[in-house]
Amino acid sequence: MNDMKSIKRIRIIILFVIMAFFLPVILTETALSDQTACRNYNLSLQSAIESALEKNPLLEAAQHRVAASAERITQAKSGFYPKVYISEAYQLTTNPMWAFGMKLNQGIITQQDFDPDSLNDPSSIDNFNTMLWMTWPLFDSGQTWYGQQQAEFSHQASAAGLDRSCQEIISQTVAAYTDLVFAKESVSVVNQALQTAEAQLRLIEDRYKSGLTVKSDLLRVRVHISELEQQRVDANSRYLIAQAALNAVMGKEMSDDVLPTTPLFKSNVPAKELKDWINEALSNRPDLKQINLHEQTARTEIKKSRSAHWPSVNINGSYEMNTADFDDTANSYTVGANVTMNLFSGFGISAREREALYRQNEINANLRAMNQKIRLETREAYYKLQSAEKRIQVAELSVDAAIEALRIVSSRYKNGQLSIVSLLDAELTLTRARNNLNMALKDHIQYRVQLALAVGTLGSSFQ
């Protein structure tokens, strides 16, 4: 009986030891698998674009620039309004002039204060001065007016820059997404080639055992499989890199495992002549609008510099209280106006005017360069898209032909009519044809994006 109890105790102890050792490992592996599962998610092209527009840090920076430029309009408009200030000051002095003046301001001058000894050597006097004053530029030679125009142009330019940044982020997202899909398809193509090669290896092994083929054929196939395995390693590496690139443009963690769900596809493009695409680009490009707005800002700066020769008119007023102890206070006010006109500023105004003129000439040169760049980008994207469309047609025919060729070669090899070299060449040809088709489809999507980006019509609904 005691032996049975001892055996039970030993079993219980062993059970607890096993649980204590393996339970943390099991829990850790479960947590890691759950964490990995949380990072695995399916993603369509549209969802990727939406995520990038929401979380891309460069786009967020552009949005802040637009918000900052809007505040500069308010700053510029503030020049039309009066400026009101209030201050409290304390002074203690024995300076004859200031001491007498303080008594006047406090309203406590007596006959004794006119005694020469008191005037020349006054006792110390303290004063609390409370002042409310205002200045209002009725006309500041047009500086505020032109400054407001420049701020509005700058805000519109920032908004155009934000629009262009959005289009560029969309273009980068589509490129990264299609690169990921292409990498995924490349892995699939290699896996298909490996399956075919492994099936051929089994066939050749059987033929070699039966004495129907030589050992060199068997070795050739094994070398071929080894090369395909290396290609699979490279394809998997490119897939992981493409994942990281897509996560980066979307503003996500680069370690997230993205599973793309939108396949590579061909979509019809509106049939337009090249000149129509170029004219549309010159009308829609946000960055071209941005430079035009900068040119208007520079033109306004010339007017602003010239207007500095005009007079400025300001009114001002103040109300103040002076007291020594806040028991008795003396109040006074001052109202006035002044007209100021610059007669000579050391040639500074003329220099600013010439600087603004040179700046406008610089922007005009950049504007011409931008027009040339837009024409070139549109033309390049247009021809690349046409090329991709033709490549798709050729690649589709090539895939069909390669599949049929592999079928024929495989059949003839089984009958002993062809060598293993012909069979491996047929398999390699099919692999290349499939990769070429996927590459052409990827390029077609990316060139469509490039054309839309060049024209300035790329939107978040791109498909």
PAPAFI-474141 format. One record per residue: x negated, y, z negated of N, C-alpha, C in turn; residue in one letter. Coordinates in pm, whole numbers, padded with zeros to 5 digits, always signed. Layout:
// residues N
XYZXYZXYZa ...
END
This chain:
// residues 463
-00084-00121+00000+00000+00000+00000-00087+00125+00000m -00189+00121-00089-00279+00237-00095-00355+00256+00035n -00390+00141+00097-00459+00152+00227-00372+00217+00332d -00243+00185+00334-00151+00246+00431-00140+00396+00408m -00131+00437+00282-00123+00581+00251-00252+00652+00295k -00364+00585+00273-00492+00646+00314-00498+00663+00465s -00451+00561+00538-00451+00570+00684-00361+00683+00732i -00244+00698+00668-00152+00807+00705-00217+00942+00680k -00285+00955+00563-00351+01082+00533-00458+01114+00638r -00534+01011+00674-00640+01032+00773-00582+01077+00907i -00470+01013+00949-00405+01052+01074-00357+01197+01070r -00298+01235+00955-00249+01373+00942-00365+01472+00951i -00475+01438+00885-00592+01527+00886-00646+01541+01029i -00657+01425+01099-00706+01428+01237-00614+01512+01325i -00483+01496+01303-00386+01574+01381-00404+01723+01359l -00422+01763+01233-00442+01904+01203-00572+01957+01265f -00677+01875+01261-00804+01917+01319-00789+01940+01470v -00719+01843+01534-00698+01857+01679-00618+01983+01711i -00512+02006+01633-00431+02127+01657-00511+02253+01632m -00591+02253+01526-00671+02371+01495-00774+02400+01603a -00821+02294+01668-00924+02314+01771-00866+02352+01906f -00758+02284+01945-00705+02302+02079-00598+02410+02090f -00526+02437+01980-00416+02535+01988-00463+02673+02031l -00572+02728+01973-00618+02860+02021-00654+02860+02168p -00715+02747+02214-00751+02740+02356-00628+02742+02444v -00526+02665+02402-00401+02659+02479-00333+02795+02482i -00329+02861+02365-00265+02993+02359-00340+03094+02442l -00475+03086+02439-00555+03180+02518-00532+03161+02666t -00534+03033+02709-00510+03006+02851-00371+03049+02894e -00273+03031+02805-00136+03074+02837-00129+03225+02851t -00196+03294+02758-00195+03441+02764-00263+03491+02890a -00378+03426+02924-00447+03468+03045-00364+03442+03169l -00296+03325+03171-00212+03295+03288-00096+03392+03297s -00037+03429+03181+00072+03527+03182+00022+03662+03230d -00101+03698+03182-00156+03827+03223-00183+03829+03372q -00238+03716+03420-00264+03708+03564-00134+03714+03644t -00028+03648+03589+00100+03649+03659+00158+03789+03665a +00131+03867+03560+00183+04004+03558+00115+04090+03664c -00010+04052+03699-00083+04133+03795-00061+04085+03937r +00005+03975+03955+00038+03927+04088+00175+03982+04129n +00179+04051+04241+00309+04103+04282+00316+04113+04434y +00436+04089+04485+00462+04103+04628+00478+04251+04662n +00433+04288+04779+00434+04430+04817+00460+04443+04966l +00565+04520+04998+00592+04551+05138+00517+04677+05178s +00510+04701+05307+00442+04821+05356+00512+04947+05306l +00644+04949+05309+00718+05066+05262+00693+05092+05115q +00689+04986+05034+00663+05001+04891+00521+05053+04867s +00427+05008+04948+00289+05056+04934+00280+05205+04963a +00351+05251+05066+00351+05394+05100+00413+05475+04986i +00525+05429+04934+00591+05499+04824+00502+05506+04701e +00434+05397+04671+00345+05394+04555+00228+05490+04573s +00171+05495+04694+00059+05586+04720+00102+05732+04709a +00220+05764+04762+00269+05902+04754+00299+05943+04610l +00326+05845+04526+00360+05875+04387+00237+05882+04296e +00136+05798+04323+00029+05783+04226-00110+05816+04278k -00126+05844+04406-00260+05874+04456-00314+06001+04391n -00432+05997+04328-00482+06115+04255-00514+06234+04344p -00559+06209+04468-00588+06321+04557-00461+06396+04593l -00352+06322+04610-00224+06386+04640-00174+06464+04518l -00197+06410+04400-00158+06481+04278-00236+06612+04267e -00365+06609+04304-00445+06732+04301-00390+06835+04399a -00349+06791+04518-00291+06884+04616-00161+06944+04565a -00081+06866+04494+00044+06917+04438+00016+07025+04334q -00087+07006+04255-00124+07108+04156-00172+07236+04224h -00242+07222+04338-00286+07341+04411-00167+07422+04460r -00064+07354+04507+00056+07424+04554+00122+07497+04438v +00133+07429+04323+00194+07492+04205+00114+07614+04161a -00020+07603+04166-00104+07716+04127-00087+07833+04223a -00075+07804+04354-00058+07912+04451+00075+07983+04433s +00178+07910+04387+00307+07975+04361+00296+08074+04246a +00213+08043+04149+00195+08135+04036+00121+08262+04079e +00037+08251+04183-00034+08371+04230+00063+08471+04293r +00176+08424+04345+00276+08517+04398+00332+08601+04284i +00364+08536+04173+00414+08609+04056+00311+08708+04007t +00184+08667+04006+00078+08759+03962+00071+08881+04054q +00083+08858+04185+00076+08970+04279+00194+09064+04260a +00313+09009+04239+00431+09093+04221+00426+09175+04092k +00348+09131+03996+00343+09203+03868+00293+09346+03885s +00222+09373+03997+00174+09509+04020+00285+09610+04045g +00407+09563+04076+00520+09655+04098+00584+09698+03966f +00556+09630+03857+00625+09655+03731+00538+09738+03637y +00602+09810+03546+00524+09886+03448+00454+09793+03349p +00344+09841+03295+00270+09768+03193+00293+09838+03059k +00339+09763+02961+00373+09818+02829+00283+09752+02725v +00223+09836+02637+00131+09785+02535+00167+09844+02400y +00126+09777+02297+00139+09829+02161+00009+09798+02087i -00033+09893+02000-00159+09872+01928-00149+09933+01789s -00227+09881+01700-00239+09934+01564-00388+09950+01536e -00429+10072+01496-00571+10101+01473-00588+10171+01339a -00703+10149+01280-00736+10214+01153-00871+10281+01169y -00882+10406+01114-01007+10481+01121-01031+10552+00988q -01156+10557+00949-01202+10633+00832-01322+10714+00877l -01315+10850+00858-01420+10934+00915-01443+11059+00830t -01566+11111+00840-01600+11244+00786-01646+11334+00899t -01632+11289+01023-01667+11372+01138-01574+11493+01139n -01631+11614+01144-01547+11734+01133-01435+11740+01237p -01471+11714+01361-01369+11725+01466-01261+11620+01449m -01303+11492+01424-01205+11386+01411-01123+11400+01282w -01185+11447+01178-01111+11464+01053-01002+11570+01067a -01038+11683+01131-00937+11787+01152-00827+11737+01245f -00866+11666+01352-00767+11615+01445-00674+11512+01381g -00730+11428+01291-00644+11330+01224-00540+11399+01137m -00584+11506+01069-00486+11579+00985-00378+11641+01072k -00419+11693+01188-00318+11748+01279-00219+11639+01323l -00272+11521+01359-00185+11413+01403-00094+11365+01291n -00144+11370+01166-00063+11327+01052+00034+11436+01005q +00016+11559+01057+00103+11670+01018+00081+11717+00875g -00044+11714+00828-00071+11753+00687-00171+11869+00680i -00187+11945+00790-00277+12060+00789-00221+12169+00696i -00311+12222+00612-00274+12336+00525-00369+12451+00552t -00343+12564+00486-00426+12682+00505-00569+12656+00459q -00585+12575+00353-00718+12548+00300-00804+12472+00400q -00742+12400+00490-00820+12323+00587-00892+12411+00687d -00856+12541+00694-00924+12633+00786-01042+12701+00722f -01068+12670+00596-01185+12725+00528-01310+12670+00596d -01407+12755+00630-01526+12707+00702-01597+12592+00631p -01603+12597+00496-01670+12487+00427-01596+12355+00447d -01463+12361+00445-01384+12238+00467-01393+12190+00611s -01400+12286+00704-01412+12248+00844-01547+12184+00873l -01654+12242+00815-01788+12193+00845-01824+12067+00768n -01770+12052+00649-01804+11936+00567-01677+11879+00505d -01593+11815+00585-01464+11767+00533-01484+11642+00448p -01389+11619+00363-01387+11493+00288-01343+11380+00382s -01374+11259+00341-01336+11145+00426-01184+11135+00435s -01139+11096+00550-00995+11082+00573-00972+10952+00649i -00869+10880+00610-00836+10758+00683-00703+10778+00756d -00684+10696+00858-00566+10712+00942-00526+10578+01001n -00397+10549+00994-00338+10435+01063-00264+10488+01184f -00303+10438+01302-00244+10485+01427-00166+10372+01493n -00036+10390+01505+00049+10295+01576+00090+10357+01708t +00058+10287+01818+00083+10348+01950+00154+10249+02041m +00256+10300+02109+00326+10227+02215+00308+10308+02342l +00246+10246+02443+00224+10322+02566+00253+10238+02688w +00275+10309+02798+00319+10247+02922+00250+10317+03039m +00215+10235+03142+00166+10290+03267+00237+10220+03381t +00275+10297+03481+00355+10242+03591+00299+10294+03723w +00240+10203+03805+00189+10246+03935+00304+10257+04037p +00349+10379+04063+00455+10398+04161+00407+10364+04301l +00281+10395+04329+00223+10362+04460+00074+10347+04441f +00024+10227+04467-00120+10200+04446-00193+10183+04579d -00160+10270+04673-00219+10271+04808-00195+10140+04883s -00085+10073+04848-00046+09952+04920-00118+09825+04877g -00201+09833+04771-00278+09716+04730-00187+09603+04681q -00085+09637+04601+00005+09534+04549+00091+09476+04661t +00138+09560+04751+00222+09514+04861+00148+09413+04949w +00026+09449+04989-00051+09357+05072-00096+09235+04992y -00123+09253+04864-00161+09139+04781-00048+09037+04769g +00076+09085+04762+00190+08994+04756+00201+08916+04888q +00184+08984+04999+00190+08916+05129+00082+08807+05138q -00039+08840+05092-00147+08742+05096-00116+08622+05006q -00059+08648+04889-00025+08538+04799+00081+08447+04861a +00179+08506+04929+00281+08425+04994+00222+08343+05109e +00133+08405+05188+00067+08330+05294-00016+08215+05236f -00085+08244+05127-00168+08142+05063-00082+08027+05011s +00035+08059+04956+00124+07953+04906+00175+07868+05021h +00213+07930+05131+00260+07855+05248+00147+07768+05304q +00024+07821+05301-00090+07743+05349-00115+07622+05258a -00100+07641+05127-00117+07529+05034-00010+07424+05055s +00114+07469+05082+00222+07374+05109+00195+07296+05237a +00142+07365+05339+00105+07294+05463-00009+07196+05438a -00102+07236+05352-00210+07144+05316-00160+07022+05242g -00059+07042+05156+00001+06928+05086+00070+06835+05185l +00140+06892+05282+00205+06811+05385+00103+06728+05461d -00009+06791+05496-00115+06718+05567-00176+06610+05477r -00195+06641+05350-00250+06542+05257-00158+06421+05246s -00026+06447+05242+00069+06335+05238+00055+06247+05361c +00044+06310+05478+00030+06232+05600-00099+06151+05600q -00208+06212+05550-00334+06139+05546-00329+06022+05449e -00262+06041+05335-00248+05932+05239-00165+05818+05299i -00058+05854+05371+00023+05751+05437-00062+05675+05539i -00142+05748+05616-00227+05684+05715-00328+05591+05648s -00389+05636+05540-00485+05551+05468-00416+05428+05410q -00293+05445+05362-00220+05332+05304-00187+05228+05409t -00138+05274+05525-00105+05180+05633-00231+05108+05680v -00341+05182+05692-00466+05119+05736-00511+05014+05635a -00506+05048+05505-00549+04954+05402-00456+04833+05397a -00327+04858+05411-00229+04748+05404-00248+04653+05523y -00261+04706+05643-00277+04620+05760-00412+04548+05758t -00515+04614+05701-00643+04545+05685-00626+04425+05592d -00545+04443+05487-00520+04333+05393-00443+04219+05462l -00341+04254+05539-00263+04152+05609-00352+04078+05709v -00435+04154+05780-00527+04091+05876-00624+03997+05806f -00675+04040+05689-00765+03953+05613-00693+03826+05568a -00567+03843+05527-00488+03726+05487-00467+03632+05605k -00437+03688+05722-00417+03606+05840-00549+03539+05883e -00660+03608+05863-00790+03549+05897-00817+03427+05810s -00782+03436+05681-00796+03321+05592-00707+03207+05642v -00585+03240+05683-00492+03138+05732-00545+03072+05859s -00602+03151+05949-00655+03096+06074-00771+03000+06044v -00858+03041+05953-00971+02954+05917-00920+02825+05853v -00821+02837+05767-00765+02717+05702-00703+02622+05806n -00634+02679+05905-00577+02595+06011-00688+02525+06089q -00796+02600+06118-00908+02539+06191-00972+02429+06109a -00982+02450+05978-01040+02347+05891-00952+02222+05889l -00821+02241+05881-00731+02125+05882-00747+02045+06011q -00754+02118+06123-00772+02049+06251-00907+01976+06255t -01013+02046+06208-01146+01986+06210-01154+01864+06120a -01090+01871+06005-01092+01757+05914-01016+01638+05974e -00908+01667+06044-00835+01559+06113-00922+01496+06221a -00995+01582+06294-01085+01532+06396-01198+01450+06334q -01244+01494+06215-01350+01420+06148-01304+01279+06111l -01183+01267+06063-01132+01135+06028-01122+01047+06153r -01078+01107+06263-01069+01032+06388-01207+00985+06434l -01304+01074+06429-01438+01039+06477-01503+00937+06384i -01478+00948+06254-01531+00847+06161-01477+00709+06197e -01348+00703+06228-01290+00573+06268-01353+00524+06398d -01372+00615+06493-01431+00577+06621-01577+00534+06602r -01648+00603+06509-01788+00568+06484-01799+00429+06421y -01708+00402+06326-01708+00270+06262-01676+00160+06363k -01595+00195+06464-01558+00097+06566-01661+00089+06677s -01763+00176+06669-01868+00176+06771-01827+00245+06898g -01724+00328+06894-01677+00397+07014-01739+00535+07034l -01818+00582+06937-01884+00711+06951-02019+00705+06883t -02101+00801+06914-02236+00804+06856-02236+00886+06728v -02344+00869+06647-02353+00938+06519-02367+01089+06536k -02427+01131+06648-02445+01275+06670-02311+01347+06676s -02206+01281+06731-02074+01342+06733-02021+01362+06592d -02045+01262+06508-02001+01272+06368-02072+01387+06298l -02204+01399+06323-02281+01508+06260-02238+01645+06312l -02208+01653+06439-02163+01781+06496-02034+01830+06428r -01943+01738+06407-01816+01777+06344-01840+01821+06200v -01926+01750+06130-01955+01789+05991-02020+01927+05985r -02112+01955+06078-02172+02089+06085-02065+02194+06116v -01977+02158+06207-01867+02249+06243-01779+02280+06121h -01749+02178+06041-01668+02198+05920-01744+02285+05819i -01874+02261+05807-01955+02344+05717-01952+02490+05759s -01960+02517+05890-01953+02656+05938-01816+02717+05910e -01711+02638+05927-01576+02689+05898-01559+02721+05749l -01619+02638+05663-01612+02665+05520-01683+02795+05485e -01794+02823+05551-01863+02951+05531-01775+03066+05579q -01709+03045+05692-01619+03149+05742-01504+03173+05644q -01456+03066+05580-01348+03081+05483-01395+03161+05362r -01518+03137+05318-01573+03214+05206-01579+03362+05243v -01628+03392+05366-01636+03532+05411-01496+03593+05423d -01401+03515+05475-01265+03565+05491-01201+03594+05355a -01223+03506+05258-01170+03531+05123-01232+03655+05062n -01362+03674+05085-01428+03794+05033-01370+03920+05094s -01347+03919+05226-01287+04037+05292-01145+04061+05241r -01075+03953+05209-00939+03966+05156-00940+04037+05021y -01033+03999+04933-01043+04061+04801-01083+04209+04813l -01174+04236+04906-01216+04377+04927-01098+04459+04979i -01021+04403+05071-00904+04473+05125-00801+04497+05016a -00784+04403+04924-00694+04422+04811-00737+04541+04726q -00866+04546+04696-00918+04657+04614-00899+04791+04684a -00921+04794+04816-00905+04919+04891-00760+04966+04889a -00666+04873+04904-00524+04910+04902-00484+04958+04763l -00527+04890+04658-00496+04933+04522-00553+05072+04494n -00671+05099+04548-00734+05230+04526-00651+05342+04587a -00606+05324+04712-00530+05430+04777-00393+05446+04712v -00342+05339+04649-00213+05348+04580-00227+05398+04436m -00351+05419+04391-00373+05467+04255-00350+05362+04150g -00371+05234+04184-00350+05124+04091-00483+05063+04050k -00476+04968+03955-00595+04895+03915-00644+04809+04031e -00776+04814+04055-00830+04742+04170-00829+04591+04150m -00810+04546+04026-00809+04402+04000-00672+04339+04024s -00571+04420+04051-00438+04366+04075-00437+04280+04202d -00364+04168+04194-00354+04075+04306-00230+04108+04389d -00253+04174+04502-00143+04217+04589-00115+04111+04694v +00012+04077+04707+00053+03979+04807+00137+04051+04913l +00079+04087+05027+00153+04162+05129+00264+04078+05191p +00379+04139+05209+00494+04067+05264+00535+04115+05403t +00485+04230+05447+00517+04280+05580+00416+04226+05680t +00459+04150+05779+00363+04088+05872+00312+04190+05974p +00207+04150+06044+00160+04230+06157+00261+04218+06270l +00296+04330+06328+00401+04328+06430+00376+04439+06532f +00440+04425+06644+00434+04528+06747+00566+04604+06748k +00557+04736+06747+00676+04820+06750+00669+04913+06869s +00783+04938+06929+00787+05024+07046+00759+05169+07009n +00688+05237+07096+00653+05378+07079+00730+05458+07183v +00784+05576+07146+00855+05657+07246+00771+05681+07370p +00833+05662+07485+00762+05679+07612+00749+05828+07644a +00627+05881+07628+00601+06022+07656+00470+06033+07731k +00460+06138+07810+00334+06168+07875+00235+06223+07774e +00108+06212+07805+00005+06260+07713+00021+06409+07684l +00054+06487+07787+00067+06631+07765+00182+06663+07669k +00287+06579+07670+00398+06600+07577+00354+06572+07433d +00274+06466+07414+00220+06437+07281+00133+06552+07232w +00050+06606+07322-00039+06716+07283+00040+06841+07246i +00140+06874+07326+00222+06991+07295+00295+06975+07162n +00342+06853+07136+00408+06827+07008+00311+06842+06892e +00188+06796+06913+00087+06809+06808+00055+06954+06778a +00042+07036+06884+00011+07178+06864+00126+07252+06797l +00245+07196+06800+00361+07259+06736+00382+07211+06593s +00337+07088+06562+00374+07026+06434+00260+07011+06334n +00136+07017+06378+00027+06983+06287+00024+07077+06166r +00038+07024+06044+00036+07110+05924-00097+07182+05904p -00210+07114+05937-00339+07179+05917-00360+07294+06015d -00297+07285+06134-00304+07398+06227-00221+07515+06172l -00104+07484+06115-00024+07588+06052-00101+07651+05936k -00176+07569+05865-00253+07619+05751-00357+07720+05796q -00429+07690+05905-00529+07784+05955-00463+07911+06007i -00348+07898+06073-00275+08017+06119-00237+08107+06003n -00196+08046+05892-00162+08124+05773-00285+08189+05712l -00398+08121+05717-00523+08182+05670-00559+08302+05759h -00532+08289+05887-00561+08400+05978-00472+08520+05946e -00345+08495+05914-00256+08605+05875-00302+08668+05743q -00353+08585+05653-00406+08639+05527-00525+08730+05554t -00615+08687+05644-00732+08768+05677-00690+08897+05746a -00589+08890+05833-00541+09012+05900-00483+09110+05799r -00412+09056+05699-00356+09141+05594-00467+09202+05509t -00577+09128+05491-00689+09181+05413-00751+09303+05481e -00752+09303+05614-00802+09421+05687-00714+09543+05656i -00582+09524+05661-00491+09635+05630-00507+09679+05484k -00525+09581+05397-00541+09612+05254-00667+09694+05230k -00775+09659+05301-00900+09733+05284-00887+09876+05336s -00819+09892+05449-00801+10027+05504-00712+10113+05415r -00614+10049+05351-00521+10127+05269-00585+10182+05144s -00706+10136+05111-00774+10190+04992-00807+10337+05008a -00804+10390+05131-00826+10533+05154-00702+10615+05116h -00587+10552+05103-00465+10624+05072-00462+10663+04925w -00381+10765+04890-00370+10804+04749-00287+10705+04670p -00305+10707+04540-00224+10625+04449-00156+10717+04349s -00034+10682+04311+00047+10763+04220+00085+10676+04100v +00061+10727+03979+00092+10654+03856+00163+10748+03759n +00258+10695+03686+00313+10769+03572+00276+10693+03446i +00261+10767+03336+00223+10705+03211+00287+10781+03097n +00302+10714+02988+00360+10776+02869+00321+10699+02745g +00325+10768+02631+00289+10702+02506+00370+10763+02391s +00391+10685+02290+00455+10727+02167+00370+10673+02053y +00331+10764+01958+00243+10719+01852+00285+10775+01717e +00245+10701+01615+00266+10742+01476+00133+10738+01404m +00105+10844+01324-00019+10853+01248+00014+10876+01101n -00055+10806+01016-00030+10818+00872-00153+10773+00795t -00164+10825+00672-00275+10782+00586-00234+10670+00493a -00105+10666+00456-00062+10566+00357+00077+10510+00387d +00134+10539+00504+00265+10491+00549+00381+10553+00470f +00349+10647+00376+00460+10717+00308+00515+10826+00398d +00425+10904+00451+00463+11010+00545+00398+10980+00680d +00474+10989+00785+00422+10964+00920+00453+11082+01009t +00365+11105+01104+00386+11208+01205+00398+11141+01341a +00498+11175+01415+00526+11113+01543+00497+11210+01657n +00457+11155+01770+00433+11238+01888+00447+11152+02012s +00466+11216+02125+00472+11142+02250+00403+11221+02359y +00365+11151+02464+00298+11210+02579+00355+11146+02705t +00391+11225+02801+00440+11178+02930+00364+11252+03038v +00320+11174+03141+00245+11240+03246+00245+11158+03375g +00185+11216+03475+00170+11149+03605+00039+11194+03665a -00017+11109+03750-00141+11148+03815-00146+11092+03956n -00208+11166+04043-00231+11126+04182-00380+11115+04202v -00425+11000+04254-00567+10976+04273-00593+10940+04419t -00698+10998+04472-00735+10969+04610-00885+10952+04618m -00928+10845+04682-01070+10818+04696-01129+10903+04807n -01226+10985+04773-01294+11067+04873-01423+11003+04922l -01493+10934+04833-01616+10868+04874-01645+10755+04774f -01669+10637+04824-01694+10522+04737-01825+10453+04772s -01919+10528+04824-02047+10468+04857-02039+10369+04973g -01949+10393+05066-01928+10308+05185-01873+10169+05149f -01829+10152+05026-01778+10022+04984-01650+09981+05055g -01557+10077+05070-01429+10046+05136-01452+10007+05281i -01538+10081+05350-01567+10049+05491-01633+09912+05503s -01720+09879+05407-01786+09748+05411-01685+09636+05389a -01591+09657+05297-01487+09555+05274-01401+09536+05398r -01374+09647+05468-01295+09637+05591-01369+09557+05698e -01499+09583+05712-01578+09507+05812-01588+09360+05771r -01603+09334+05640-01608+09196+05593-01478+09122+05628e -01365+09188+05606-01236+09126+05638-01224+09100+05788a -01278+09190+05869-01273+09172+06014-01357+09052+06057l -01477+09040+05999-01562+08924+06030-01495+08794+05984y -01429+08800+05869-01359+08682+05819-01248+08640+05915r -01176+08738+05969-01071+08707+06065-01130+08645+06192q -01243+08698+06238-01308+08643+06357-01354+08499+06332n -01401+08473+06210-01442+08337+06175-01323+08241+06181e -01212+08285+06124-01093+08199+06123-01041+08178+06264i -01047+08280+06348-01003+08264+06487-01089+08161+06560n -01219+08162+06531-01307+08062+06592-01271+07922+06542a -01244+07911+06411-01201+07782+06356-01068+07737+06414n -00983+07835+06443-00853+07803+06503-00870+07743+06642l -00961+07800+06719-00987+07744+06852-01046+07604+06841r -01136+07587+06743-01195+07454+06723-01089+07353+06679a -00995+07396+06596-00889+07306+06553-00800+07266+06669m -00771+07359+06758-00693+07325+06878-00763+07219+06961n -00893+07233+06978-00968+07133+07053-00967+06998+06981q -00983+07002+06848-00984+06879+06770-00850+06806+06781k -00741+06882+06774-00608+06821+06784-00588+06757+06921i -00629+06826+07024-00616+06770+07159-00696+06640+07173r -00819+06641+07116-00903+06523+07125-00845+06408+07045l -00801+06433+06921-00745+06327+06836-00620+06267+06899e -00535+06353+06955-00413+06303+07018-00445+06218+07140t -00537+06267+07221-00576+06193+07341-00639+06058+07303r -00727+06059+07203-00794+05936+07161-00693+05833+07108e -00602+05878+07021-00502+05785+06965-00409+05733+07074a -00375+05817+07170-00285+05778+07279-00348+05666+07362y -00474+05684+07401-00540+05582+07483-00567+05454+07404y -00602+05468+07277-00624+05348+07194-00495+05268+07179k -00384+05338+07164-00256+05268+07150-00221+05194+07278l -00243+05257+07391-00218+05189+07518-00305+05065+07532q -00431+05079+07492-00522+04965+07499-00475+04851+07409s -00430+04885+07287-00384+04782+07194-00262+04708+07248a -00172+04781+07312-00053+04716+07371-00093+04614+07477e -00189+04648+07561-00233+04554+07664-00309+04436+07602k -00386+04465+07498-00460+04357+07430-00364+04257+07367r -00251+04304+07315-00153+04212+07255-00098+04117+07360i -00065+04173+07476-00012+04089+07583-00113+03982+07625q -00238+04024+07641-00342+03929+07681-00365+03826+07572v -00368+03872+07446-00397+03781+07334-00287+03678+07316a -00162+03717+07336-00052+03622+07325-00064+03512+07430e -00099+03551+07551-00119+03451+07656-00239+03362+07624l -00343+03422+07568-00463+03346+07534-00434+03242+07427s -00353+03278+07327-00319+03183+07221-00243+03064+07279v -00145+03094+07363-00067+02986+07425-00157+02896+07509d -00245+02959+07585-00335+02881+07671-00433+02799+07587a -00484+02857+07477-00580+02786+07392-00514+02667+07323a -00389+02684+07280-00317+02572+07217-00300+02457+07316i -00261+02490+07438-00243+02386+07540-00377+02322+07577e -00481+02406+07587-00613+02352+07621-00663+02256+07514a -00641+02292+07386-00684+02203+07277-00608+02071+07282l -00481+02079+07315-00402+01955+07324-00457+01864+07434r -00488+01924+07548-00538+01844+07661-00676+01786+07629i -00764+01871+07574-00900+01826+07543-00898+01716+07437v -00812+01733+07335-00802+01631+07230-00758+01497+07289s -00661+01503+07377-00610+01380+07438-00718+01313+07523s -00791+01393+07600-00894+01336+07686-01014+01285+07604r -01040+01356+07490-01149+01307+07406-01114+01172+07345y -00988+01156+07302-00946+01028+07246-00959+00915+07348k -00942+00950+07476-00952+00851+07583-01096+00832+07631n -01188+00907+07566-01327+00893+07603-01367+00964+07729g -01286+01060+07775-01314+01129+07900-01395+01257+07880q -01402+01310+07756-01476+01432+07728-01563+01412+07606l -01665+01498+07592-01757+01489+07478-01702+01568+07361s -01767+01546+07247-01727+01619+07126-01749+01769+07141i -01850+01808+07222-01877+01951+07244-01756+02020+07304v -01691+01957+07398-01572+02016+07461-01460+02032+07359s -01445+01934+07271-01340+01941+07170-01365+02055+07072l -01491+02067+07027-01524+02175+06933-01510+02312+06999l -01549+02321+07126-01532+02448+07198-01385+02486+07210d -01299+02388+07233-01155+02416+07244-01099+02464+07110a -01145+02402+07000-01099+02446+06868-01148+02588+06838e -01274+02616+06871-01329+02750+06849-01257+02854+06934l -01223+02817+07055-01150+02910+07143-01013+02945+07085t -00945+02846+07028-00814+02873+06968-00827+02962+06845l -00929+02936+06765-00951+03021+06647-00976+03165+06687t -01059+03185+06788-01088+03322+06834-00963+03386+06893r -00884+03310+06966-00764+03366+07027-00665+03412+06921a -00649+03332+06815-00558+03373+06707-00610+03497+06635r -00739+03501+06610-00796+03620+06545-00784+03743+06634n -00804+03725+06764-00791+03838+06857-00648+03891+06861n -00551+03801+06854-00411+03845+06852-00381+03923+06725l -00426+03870+06612-00403+03942+06486-00474+04077+06485n -00595+04081+06539-00668+04207+06547-00594+04307+06635m -00543+04262+06749-00470+04351+06839-00343+04404+06772a -00271+04319+06698-00151+04364+06628-00186+04465+06519l -00293+04436+06446-00336+04531+06342-00374+04666+06404k -00452+04661+06511-00494+04785+06576-00374+04861+06631d -00276+04789+06682-00157+04856+06737-00086+04936+06628h -00072+04878+06509-00008+04950+06398-00092+05070+06357i -00222+05049+06342-00309+05157+06298-00319+05269+06401q -00317+05234+06529-00321+05338+06632-00188+05413+06641y -00078+05345+06611+00050+05416+06604+00046+05519+06492r -00013+05480+06380-00028+05573+06268-00120+05689+06307v -00230+05657+06374-00323+05761+06416-00257+05860+06511q -00174+05809+06600-00105+05898+06694-00006+05987+06619l +00071+05927+06528+00166+06007+06449+00093+06109+06363a -00023+06070+06309-00102+06163+06228-00159+06274+06314l -00205+06241+06435-00259+06341+06525-00152+06439+06570a -00030+06389+06587+00081+06474+06631+00140+06553+06515v +00120+06502+06391+00172+06572+06274+00313+06533+06236g +00358+06416+06281+00496+06372+06253+00499+06248+06164t +00387+06208+06107+00382+06087+06024+00457+06112+05895l +00556+06025+05866+00637+06039+05746+00635+05914+05661g +00697+05924+05544+00697+05812+05449+00780+05694+05498s +00865+05714+05598+00950+05606+05649+00884+05530+05764s +00753+05544+05780+00684+05476+05890+00705+05326+05881f +00737+05266+05993+00754+05121+06003+00674+05066+06118q 
END
